[in-house]
Amino acid sequence: VRASADTVTVLIPYFGYGRQDRKDQPRVPISSRVMIDILTAMGADRIITLDLHSTQIQGFAKIPFDNLYSRSVLFEAIQDENFSSDNTVVLAPDVGSVKMSQGYAKNLGMHFALIDKRRYAPNKAEVMHLIGDLSNKDVLIDTAGTTVNAANAAIENGANSVTAVATHAILSGPAIDRIKESKISKLIVTDTVAIPESKKLDNMEIVTVSEVFAEAIKRVYDGKSVSALFEF
């Protein structure tokens, strides 16, 4: 801004503090709002990110805030696995991911199932019930929040295999060890977060979202609508 730029567009492949989007208990900050306020105060005219944890975060911004989707590149990666649509189930690991999982199931022509989980402590949950038939099916899980528990529950309910799909591969704490010990046969993630060599697994496939951002940048530069990139 101080260098007399006409406009400033901030590209954020992974929006930090995105999970802190509401007050779920007293004296807890809404950090995602703080991050947007900082960017706006510094002179940003537009923010472009990918796969927000919650789309309500866009409502915090007083400037255009585009939330792109990684679905197009993830669909291609999933289709390359040559799953049989009649014999594959998209499993939602929790109620919060139902809409996304149903979207995957619809667009890929696959079945849908749901896990009912209970959170007994921060970042700790357990599977209570599984709704749907996974017997002799290949299972696709489209989020990383409770992937390991969901994968193990799927195998226990008769699934043939489990393929996990996630956008932001943070892989913090004991995540890598838990994935190694889990029933996950393949993990497909995007490159929105740099993954150290020490955390790359033999069964991990990393797909790039560079073309998604490139198309968004081109549309903004040309003054065209970005909404075409939101189509599911």
C-alpha positions as CSV (number, residue, x, y, z in Angstrom):
1,V,0.0,0.0,0.0
2,R,2.8,2.4,0.9
3,A,4.4,1.7,-2.5
4,S,1.3,3.2,-4.1
5,A,-0.2,-0.1,-5.3
6,D,-3.6,0.3,-6.8
7,T,-5.0,-2.7,-5.1
8,V,-3.6,-5.4,-2.8
9,T,-4.9,-9.0,-3.0
10,V,-3.8,-11.4,-0.3
11,L,-3.5,-15.1,-1.3
12,I,-3.7,-17.5,1.7
13,P,-3.6,-21.2,0.7
14,Y,-4.1,-22.2,4.3
15,F,-6.0,-19.7,6.5
16,G,-4.4,-19.8,9.9
17,Y,-6.6,-19.7,13.0
18,G,-9.5,-20.8,10.8
19,R,-10.8,-23.3,13.4
20,Q,-11.1,-20.5,15.9
21,D,-14.3,-19.1,14.3
22,R,-16.7,-18.8,17.3
23,K,-16.9,-18.6,21.1
24,D,-17.6,-22.2,22.3
25,Q,-16.8,-21.3,25.9
26,P,-16.3,-18.0,27.9
27,R,-13.1,-16.0,27.5
28,V,-12.1,-17.6,24.2
29,P,-11.0,-15.3,21.4
30,I,-12.4,-15.5,17.8
31,S,-8.9,-15.5,16.3
32,S,-10.0,-15.9,12.7
33,R,-11.8,-12.5,13.0
34,V,-8.6,-10.9,14.4
35,M,-6.5,-12.2,11.4
36,I,-9.0,-10.6,9.0
37,D,-9.0,-7.3,10.9
38,I,-5.2,-7.3,10.7
39,L,-5.1,-7.8,7.0
40,T,-7.8,-5.2,6.4
41,A,-6.0,-2.7,8.6
42,M,-2.8,-3.2,6.7
43,G,-4.6,-2.2,3.5
44,A,-5.7,-5.4,1.8
45,D,-8.5,-5.0,-0.7
46,R,-9.3,-8.6,-1.2
47,I,-8.6,-12.0,0.4
48,I,-8.5,-15.3,-1.5
49,T,-8.1,-18.6,0.4
50,L,-9.0,-22.3,0.0
51,D,-11.3,-24.6,1.9
52,L,-12.1,-22.6,5.0
53,H,-12.9,-24.7,8.1
54,S,-16.1,-22.8,8.3
55,T,-17.5,-20.5,5.5
56,Q,-19.1,-18.2,8.1
57,I,-15.6,-16.7,8.5
58,Q,-16.2,-14.8,5.3
59,G,-18.8,-12.8,7.1
60,F,-16.1,-11.3,9.3
61,A,-14.6,-9.4,6.4
62,K,-15.6,-6.0,5.2
63,I,-13.6,-6.6,1.9
64,P,-14.2,-9.2,-0.8
65,F,-13.3,-12.6,0.7
66,D,-13.2,-15.5,-1.8
67,N,-13.1,-19.1,-0.5
68,L,-12.0,-21.4,-3.3
69,Y,-12.5,-25.2,-3.3
70,S,-10.0,-28.0,-3.9
71,R,-12.7,-30.3,-5.1
72,S,-11.8,-30.1,-8.8
73,V,-8.2,-31.4,-8.3
74,L,-9.3,-33.9,-5.6
75,F,-12.0,-35.3,-7.8
76,E,-9.4,-36.0,-10.4
77,A,-7.1,-37.7,-7.9
78,I,-10.0,-39.8,-6.6
79,Q,-11.1,-40.8,-10.1
80,D,-7.5,-41.9,-10.9
81,E,-8.0,-44.5,-8.1
82,N,-10.5,-46.3,-10.4
83,F,-13.1,-46.9,-7.6
84,S,-16.3,-48.6,-8.6
85,S,-19.0,-46.1,-7.8
86,D,-21.5,-48.9,-7.0
87,N,-19.0,-50.4,-4.5
88,T,-17.6,-47.2,-2.9
89,V,-19.0,-45.2,0.1
90,V,-18.1,-41.6,1.0
91,L,-18.0,-41.6,4.8
92,A,-18.6,-38.4,6.8
93,P,-16.5,-38.7,10.0
94,D,-18.8,-36.2,11.8
95,V,-22.0,-34.3,11.4
96,G,-20.1,-31.1,10.5
97,S,-18.8,-32.7,7.3
98,V,-22.1,-34.1,6.1
99,K,-22.7,-31.5,3.5
100,M,-19.2,-31.8,2.0
101,S,-19.3,-35.6,2.0
102,Q,-22.7,-35.7,0.4
103,G,-21.4,-33.4,-2.3
104,Y,-18.6,-35.8,-3.0
105,A,-20.9,-38.8,-3.0
106,K,-23.3,-37.0,-5.4
107,N,-20.7,-35.8,-7.9
108,L,-18.8,-39.1,-7.9
109,G,-21.9,-41.2,-8.0
110,M,-21.1,-43.1,-4.8
111,H,-22.9,-44.2,-1.7
112,F,-23.0,-42.1,1.5
113,A,-22.5,-43.0,5.2
114,L,-22.2,-41.1,8.5
115,I,-20.4,-41.5,11.8
116,D,-21.9,-40.1,15.0
117,K,-19.0,-39.1,17.2
118,R,-18.8,-37.6,20.7
119,R,-16.2,-35.1,21.8
120,Y,-15.1,-35.8,25.4
121,A,-12.2,-33.3,25.5
122,P,-10.6,-30.6,23.2
123,N,-9.4,-32.3,20.0
124,K,-10.4,-35.7,21.4
125,A,-13.4,-37.7,20.1
126,E,-14.7,-41.2,19.9
127,V,-17.0,-43.0,17.5
128,M,-20.4,-43.8,18.9
129,H,-22.5,-45.0,16.0
130,L,-22.1,-45.6,12.3
131,I,-25.0,-45.0,10.0
132,G,-24.8,-46.8,6.6
133,D,-23.7,-50.0,5.0
134,L,-19.9,-50.4,4.6
135,S,-19.8,-54.2,4.2
136,N,-17.4,-55.2,1.4
137,K,-17.2,-51.5,0.3
138,D,-14.2,-49.3,-0.5
139,V,-14.5,-46.2,1.8
140,L,-13.6,-42.7,1.0
141,I,-13.2,-40.2,3.9
142,D,-13.1,-36.5,2.9
143,T,-11.7,-34.8,6.0
144,A,-8.8,-35.1,8.4
145,G,-10.4,-34.2,11.7
146,T,-11.1,-37.7,13.0
147,T,-9.8,-39.7,10.1
148,V,-8.0,-42.4,12.0
149,N,-11.0,-43.2,14.2
150,A,-13.3,-43.2,11.2
151,A,-11.0,-45.4,9.2
152,N,-10.7,-48.0,12.0
153,A,-14.5,-47.9,12.5
154,A,-15.0,-48.5,8.8
155,I,-12.8,-51.6,8.7
156,E,-14.5,-52.9,11.8
157,N,-17.8,-52.5,10.0
158,G,-16.7,-54.6,7.0
159,A,-15.0,-52.1,4.7
160,N,-12.5,-53.5,2.2
161,S,-10.3,-50.4,2.2
162,V,-10.1,-46.8,3.4
163,T,-8.8,-43.9,1.3
164,A,-8.6,-40.6,3.2
165,V,-8.8,-37.2,1.4
166,A,-7.8,-33.9,3.1
167,T,-6.9,-30.4,1.9
168,H,-4.6,-29.0,4.6
169,A,-2.1,-31.6,5.7
170,I,-1.0,-30.0,9.0
171,L,0.0,-33.4,10.4
172,S,0.7,-32.0,13.8
173,G,1.7,-33.8,17.0
174,P,1.4,-37.6,16.8
175,A,-0.7,-37.5,13.5
176,I,1.9,-39.3,11.4
177,D,2.3,-42.1,13.9
178,R,-1.4,-42.5,14.2
179,I,-1.9,-42.6,10.5
180,K,0.9,-45.2,10.1
181,E,-0.8,-47.4,12.7
182,S,-4.3,-46.9,11.3
183,K,-6.2,-48.9,8.6
184,I,-5.8,-46.1,6.0
185,S,-4.5,-47.6,2.8
186,K,-4.0,-44.3,1.0
187,L,-3.9,-40.6,2.0
188,I,-4.6,-37.9,-0.7
189,V,-3.7,-34.3,0.3
190,T,-3.1,-31.0,-1.3
191,D,0.0,-28.8,-1.3
192,T,-1.5,-25.8,0.6
193,V,0.8,-26.6,3.4
194,A,4.5,-27.5,3.0
195,I,5.0,-31.1,4.1
196,P,8.5,-32.0,5.4
197,E,10.2,-35.0,4.0
198,S,10.0,-36.6,7.5
199,K,6.2,-36.5,7.3
200,K,5.8,-37.9,3.8
201,L,4.4,-41.4,3.8
202,D,4.7,-44.1,1.1
203,N,0.9,-44.2,0.8
204,M,0.6,-40.4,0.6
205,E,-0.3,-38.6,-2.7
206,I,0.2,-34.8,-2.8
207,V,-1.9,-33.0,-5.5
208,T,-1.3,-29.3,-6.4
209,V,-3.9,-26.6,-6.2
210,S,-1.8,-24.1,-8.1
211,E,-4.1,-24.1,-11.1
212,V,-7.1,-23.2,-8.9
213,F,-5.3,-20.2,-7.5
214,A,-3.9,-19.3,-10.9
215,E,-7.3,-19.2,-12.4
216,A,-8.6,-17.1,-9.5
217,I,-5.8,-14.6,-9.9
218,K,-6.4,-14.3,-13.6
219,R,-10.1,-13.7,-13.1
220,V,-9.5,-11.0,-10.5
221,Y,-6.8,-9.3,-12.7
222,D,-9.2,-9.4,-15.7
223,G,-12.1,-8.1,-13.7
224,K,-14.1,-11.3,-14.2
225,S,-16.3,-13.2,-11.8
226,V,-14.6,-15.7,-9.5
227,S,-17.9,-17.5,-8.8
228,A,-17.4,-20.0,-11.7
229,L,-14.7,-21.5,-9.5
230,F,-17.2,-22.2,-6.7
231,E,-19.3,-24.6,-8.8
232,F,-19.5,-28.1,-7.3
